[in-house]
Amino acid sequence: MNDNSSSKKIKIGVVLKLWKSFVYSINGLRSTWSTEQAFRLEVYTAMILIPIAAVLPVPLLTKLILLGSIFALLIVELLNSAIEAVVDLVTEDYQPLAEKAKDAASAAILLCVVFLLVLWAGVLYSCFLK
């Protein structure tokens, strides 16, 4: 009975940790939503593109790849916001390494946007103009 009680405590502890992680994630989404205009724009864009991907006459795998490109952009934007926040926390003065970190994070977003545009353009071309 003691082992069973210990096992239950461990399971409750794991569930509690998962719940706290979930709450931290929601807080991160809320914070980014409230402070980052680019993130809001990308979420609005996702709200338009996700239903379009759902109704496109393409195989399921293609739909999933299109959805993946949307979520990749949102994920990279979240990481960019985190990098910018940490850099701003560390220094308010101009620092070449701080600029390099922010520029690299911004470049990751640019590449993600280009990837999304090329992918969507290719799929839409194959659906409607081919």
N, C-alpha and C positions, 0 to 999 in steps of 0.2 A: 504494500500500500504506500510505503514511503517513496518507492521508485516511481509509482504512478503520479503521486502528488508533485514530485520533482519534475517529471516529464510535462505535466500540465503547466507548471510555472514557466518552464522553458518555452513552451508553445505560446503562452500568453505574452511572454517577453518578446518573442519574435514578432508576433502580431502587432504589439505595441510599437516596436521599432519600425515595422513596415508602415503603420498608420502615421507615425511622426514623419517618416520620409515622404509620404504622400502629401501631408500638410505642408511641409517645406517646399515641395514641388509646386503646389497650388499657390503658395505665397510668392514664389519666384515668377510664376506666370502673371499673377496680379500686379506685382511690382513692375515687371517689364511692360505690361500693358499700360500701366498708369504713367510711366516715364519715357517710353520709347515710341515716338510717332511711327518710325519705320516698322516696328513690330505690329502696331495696330493696322497699318496699311497692308502688311503681308497677311495678317489674319483675315482682313476683309477680302483680299484677293483669294485666299484659300477657300473662303465661304462661297465664292463664285466658281472657282475651278473644281472643287470636289464634286458638286452635283453634275457639272459638265462631264467630268471623267466617268461618273457613274452611268451616264446615258450614251456615251460614245459607242458606236458600233465596232468595238475592238475586243479582242480576247481579254479574259480576266487578268492574265499576266501583264498585259499592256496597261490596263487600268491601275493595277497595283504599282507599276513602275511610275506612272503619272502621279499617283498619290504619294509615292515615296519622294518624288522630286519636290512636291509641295512641303511635306514634313521635313525634308532635309533643309530647305530654306528657313523654316521656322526654328529648327534646332540650331542652325548656324547663327541665326540672328540672336537667339538666347545666349549662345556662347560669346558672341561679339559683345553683347551688353555686359556680360559678366567680366570679360577682359577689360572693357572700358572702365567699369566700376572699380575694379581692383587697381588699375593704373592710376585712376583719379584719387583713390584712397592713399596710395603710396607717395605720390608727389603732385604738387600743384605747379611746380616750376617746370620749365621746359627741360626735358631729358631726351636725348636721342634714342635711348632704348625704349622709353615709354612711347615715343612716336612710332618707332618700329613695330612695337606690339600692337598698337591701335591700327596702324596701316595694314599689317598682316591680317588682322581680324576683319577689317573692312574688305580686303582683297578676297578673303574666303567667301564673303557674302556676294561679291561681284561674280566670282566663279560659279557660285551656286545659282545665281540668277541667270547667268548665261546658259548653264546646263539645263535649267528648267525651261528657258525659252527655246533652246534648240530641240529639246526632247518634245515639248508640246507642239512646236512648229512641224516637226517630222511626223508626229502622229496625226495631226490635223491635216497635213498635206496628203498623207496616205489614205485618210478617210474621205476627203472631199474633193481633192484636186487631181488625184491620180487617175 
